[in-house]
Structures are given as C-alpha cells and as structure tokens.
Amino acid sequence: MDIQIELGAGRGRRDAIYRQIREAILDGRLRDGDALPPTRELAQRLAVSRNTVSAAYDRLVAEGFLESRVGAGTFVGAGARRDGRAPDSGPASLTAVPVWDDVPRPPDRFREQPSFDFRSGAPDVSLFPFDTWRRLVTQQLRRSRHDLLTYGDPQGHPGLREAIARHIGVSRAVRVTADDVLVTNGSQQAVDLAARVLVEPGARVAVEDPGYPPPRQLFATLGARPVGVPVDDEGIVVDAIPDDCRLVYVTPSHQFPLGVSMSMARRVALIDWARRHDAAILEDDYDTEFRYTGRPLEPLRSLDSGGRVLYIGSFSKVLLPGLRLGFLVAPPGLRPALAKAKYLTDWHSASLTQAALAEFMDSGEFARHIRRTRREYAARREVVCRVVARVFPELRLIPSSAGLHVSAFSATPVRPMVRAARRAGVRIYTLGDFTGVRDALDGLVFGFGAIPRDRIEPGLRELRAFADSDRALT
C-alpha cells in the first residue's frame, strides 16, 4: 500500500517516518494486515537511505505496530490500533448553512432489523428475479461495449428511454417518445432536477399535507419556501393553493400517505389552476403499477395540453430500491435545462444498470414481474384490511385501490402505542409522521411490501397488545 510521508529539510528523517506510520496506524488510515512498501522502494521514493527506512520499520516492529514476514514483506500488526482514537480533524470551524439544521437525519429504518416491518413504500426484495437480472448484467459485461464503460448521455441510455416511453405509453396512457424521457437516480433526483430548473430562491412551492417529507425538505434546502396544502378524499384542495406558488408537487394516483386517488374533477381543476397562475405541476406516479381494483384514472400528464405537467416514475417500488433508477418526463421547453442540471449534478446514471434494465423491460421480464408481484401484494393487502378491521375496530380504513400501503384514521392518539411498538421491534408509522403540523392528524400507515404474508396478522396482533397495554402510555 502506498503511504504518503512528508520529510522536512532537516535531520530526523528516521523519526519522521516512524512517527507518521505510527499515526496512520493509530487513527485507522492503515488497518490490521495492510502491507507496507518494501524498504528499498520507500527509500527510493523518499530519497533517503534504505537503512533509514529499515531503522524506522524495526522500531515499529519492536513496539508491535508492524510485523515482518520472511519472504512476504512488512504488514500492520494485528490489534496495532490500540487506543481506538478517531483521526484528528482539527477544530470544528466549519458549519453547514442554517437550512440544513432543520433537515432530519436519515431514518433509522436503514439500519433496523425489526421483527414486524410495516413500513410504507418498500417492496419485497425476495420477489425480485435475481437469476434473470444476474444473467442480463453478465450479458452486458460480456459484450464489453465501450459506451457502457465510459461517460454517457446525461439524458440516459437510449434503449432504456425507449423502453420507458413504451411502458408508460401502454400502462399509463402517457404518450411520449424517448426524447421526452430523462433517466434519474430515483424519483428524488427527478424532484431535485425539476426544482433546480423551475424554482428560484424565495419562491413558494405547494406540497400535499400530509405528504411525502423528502420533497418538502429538498425544496427548502434549495432556497424555496414549501407550503403545505390540505388533502381531502378527492386529493389536494386546489382552492387552498396560494396564488403565488411556482410549483405544485402532488401524488394524484395514490396520494401519500392517505392513499386516495385524485378525482377527475380535481385533476382538471389543478391543471386549470396551473395554467391561470403560470405554474408547473410535478406529478409523482410512484407505485401505481400495483393497482388492485377499479380502472386507473388518467395521469395529469395525459390530461395536460398546455405543457404544465412534469411526470415522475420510479423503479424503486416495483423492482429494487437499490437500483436507484427513475425517470422524469418533461415538456419540450424544459428538456435542455434538465439535461444540463443532470450533467452538473452527477453527469449520468450508471450505464451498465440502465442497459440491463432496458433489456429486462424489452424481453417482457418486467411485465411478468409486475403481474407476479401484483398478485402477491394484492393478497397481502387483503390480509391487512381484513385483520385491521377485526383487530382494530376503532380505526377507519381509508379507501384506496393501489400501492404498497393502506392507511387508517384514528379517533384517539396513536403515537404512544407506536413508540412502544417500535422499541419492541414492530416498525410502523403514523399519519402524523407525514404532516407539517405535528399531531394534527392521528392514524396509522400499514405498509405490506416488506413483510411476508404469514407475518402480517401476528405483527398486527402484537401492535394491538401495545394499544391495550399500560406500556403504551410510558
């Protein structure tokens, strides 16, 4: 392993080599078992005698920091980092701009392993066809295509953009071409890019309340002023949107977290509002591949004749969150700016993954996967609704027909119960977790994508036990 050592112009070079290697071991830059450069090589690089380097190594070996193996070389000794101290980063003189103080830390769900996982928006990764995916990725690697191994088009892999255009054209009646599609790293980056090209610092942005928290937080970090707009059983209340909002972020097909679908009358009213106020609509159609009852309503994008709607889709919910792929469909006038924003943000999404996903969609495997998982999630949804109705008769399930969660209103506070349940390994969220006004809404969000079917009823009964227990009040 190369190691950077600084030698001054004076004497004491042996001690400098000893001290800097010792510090690198103590602060963890050199780990147990790491190989050090041969004495001859390091001496040549530092322009000192080999005896100087050998003397420094010998002292470190004698103190247990290094170990010498005949015929193999010199290595950091096992357990050499004895004091466990962190690297010295100097005085804490730098701080982030104040807006980041109000952004919460990433949730613990990325580290927890709960006994019963009712989180929303998480698919069951065990249902993913890993063997098929591994074969497709391997095929792309074997082709050794240079275009997948160098910098790519910020707008995305051409084959994937064409596959996405066909998919949403058939499944969602969104008539677009590949030129209209921009591939992103998940839906969150699509929100970020849209906000960057549409919203100036200080502008107001309307978000649903309750609603998905990350977009609200993202808008604020970009200098916008997000304002919560209430949602009823027909979707966002258009009349409550402030007139000076530049952008409206909505989840009309399966409102998060309530689960209601925006009525046709409300969709038309929202598009008309955007036209009259010269505003844009950011439509997040995040999980409507999983529709279980009724005919899907047309997306806002397919109703829009004035170029006001930007349409977002994600593969995180329908395939794997770890793929980090989504897409943004925008009006022609915004395409150049969005491509520039994508380029400046991260240049492009991973080309190899995009190419494999294009093949996955073109081969029909994507459609087969959706049909297979839709049946499984429909069965889980039926179990959730049936058991909640029986075990929690005081809750009122909110009608919904799509997605990976169902929600319910509660006439009494649920936070004490949820806090106690989380400590015991039952992961579930409240409606109040997704509103800008704390405790303004009582209810539960029952996700069923991440929990096996046979674990749903035991998990809900465990939750019921906390509702009935004095522990829920502690």
Secondary structure as UniProt FT lines:
FT   HELIX           13..26
FT   TURN            27..28
FT   TURN            32..33
FT   HELIX           39..46
FT   HELIX           50..62
FT   TURN            63..64
FT   STRAND          66..69
FT   TURN            70..72
FT   STRAND          73..76
FT   TURN            78..79
FT   HELIX           98..102
FT   HELIX           108..110
FT   STRAND          116..117
FT   HELIX           125..127
FT   HELIX           130..142
FT   TURN            143..144
FT   HELIX           146..148
FT   TURN            154..155
FT   HELIX           158..171
FT   HELIX           178..180
FT   STRAND          181..184
FT   HELIX           186..198
FT   TURN            201..202
FT   STRAND          204..209
FT   HELIX           213..221
FT   TURN            222..223
FT   STRAND          225..232
FT   TURN            233..234
FT   STRAND          235..236
FT   HELIX           238..240
FT   TURN            243..244
FT   STRAND          245..250
FT   TURN            256..258
FT   HELIX           264..276
FT   TURN            277..278
FT   STRAND          280..284
FT   TURN            288..289
FT   HELIX           300..303
FT   STRAND          309..314
FT   TURN            316..319
FT   HELIX           321..323
FT   STRAND          326..329
FT   HELIX           332..334
FT   HELIX           335..346
FT   HELIX           351..362
FT   TURN            363..364
FT   HELIX           365..391
FT   TURN            393..394
FT   STRAND          396..397
FT   STRAND          405..409
FT   HELIX           415..423
FT   TURN            424..425
FT   STRAND          426..427
FT   STRAND          429..430
FT   HELIX           431..434
FT   TURN            438..439
FT   STRAND          443..447
FT   HELIX           453..468
FT   HELIX           470..473
//
